[in-house]
Amino acid sequence: MRKLMIIALAAPAVILAGCATNNTMTHAAGGAAAGALAGAVIGNNTGSGDARQGAIIGAVVGGAAGAYAGCREDGGCRWNQNNQNHSQLYYDQRAGRYYYIDQRTGQTFWQNGEYRG
């Protein structure tokens, strides 16, 4: 039963990782899957033996770490003048926020590094 739960938690993240188009999303999905798997194993074998809680914590931590690693690999998470891959900042009047275009992929990101779409 627990193995089935672990597979059910990790499978969607692994499948979605293949659909991701940049390193930030790919690494986040992969990190979440690996974190959920490791967290479930650790949670099952320590403390109260709660694999579900361990999987959730592992997925959150793994996803955050993976997203950060992918973002650094893409040339930085935030816009700055020294990043060769980012365009100048543009202002989105509807959202009231600044965004830039990643020159390598053509994707747009908010100034704080979040994917804009």
N, C-alpha and C positions, 0 to 999 in steps of 0.2 A: 504494500500500500504506500509506504513512504517513498519507495523508488519511483512509483508511478507519479506521485505528487511532485517529486524533484524534476522528473522529465517534463511534466506538464508546465512547471514554472519556467524552466530553462528553454524549452523548444521555441516559443514565440520570439524570444529575443534573438536566438540564433538565426531563425528564418528571416526576421526583419533586418538583421545585420547584412544579409546578402542584397537587400534592396537599397541600402544606404548609398548615397552618392558622394559623401566626403568623409574624411578620416574622423572627424568629430563624432558623427552619427554612427559610423561603423565601430569605432572603438568603444563608444558608450554602450551599444547593444551587446557587443562581445564581452565587455567588462561586467555588465549586468548579468549576463548568462553565467559567466564564470563565478562571479560573486554569489549568485543565488545557489549554484551548485556547492561551492565551498562552504557557504553559510549554512546550508541545510545539513551537510555532513558534520560540521563543527557543532551546530545547534543540537543535532541528534545525539552526539556523543558527549556533550558536556552539560552541566547545569541540570535543568529540569527535563532535558531530552526533547525540546520543542524544535523540530526541524523546520516548521513553517515560519516561526519567528526568525530563526537563523537565516533562512532563505531570503526573507524580506530585507533584513538588515544587510546581508551580503549583496543583494541586488542593488540596493541604493548606493552603498559604498563603492561597489565595483563599477556601476554605471557612471558615477561622478568621477572616479579615477580614470576610467576609460575615455570619457569625454574630454577631460583635461589633457590627457596624453595625445589624443587625436587632434585637439585644437593646437597644441604646441607643434605637432608634426605639420599642420597646415600652415604654419608660419606665424602663429600668435592668435590669441583669443580675442584680443581687442584691437581696434583700429589705432594705428600710430603712423606717423609720417615716414618712419624708417622701414615699414613693411612693404616689400616690393610687390606683394600679391594683392594688395588692397588698392582700390580706386580712391579718389577724393570722396569726402563725405557729401551725401545728398540729404535733403530734408523732405520727409514725408509729411505733408500738411495734414492729411487725414489722421495719422497716428500721433503727430506732434513730436516725432523722434527723428534722429539722424541715422542714416544707414550707409553702408558702403557695398561695393561689388567686388567679389573675389575675381581677380583677373584670370586665374587659371581655370576656374570652373564656371564662371558666369553667375554663380549663386549670389544672393544678397543676404546680408547680415546686418543686424542692428549694431549700433556703435559699441555696445557692451559685449558683442560677440555672439549673441543669440541668433539662431537661424531665423531669417525673415520670411523666406518662402518664395 
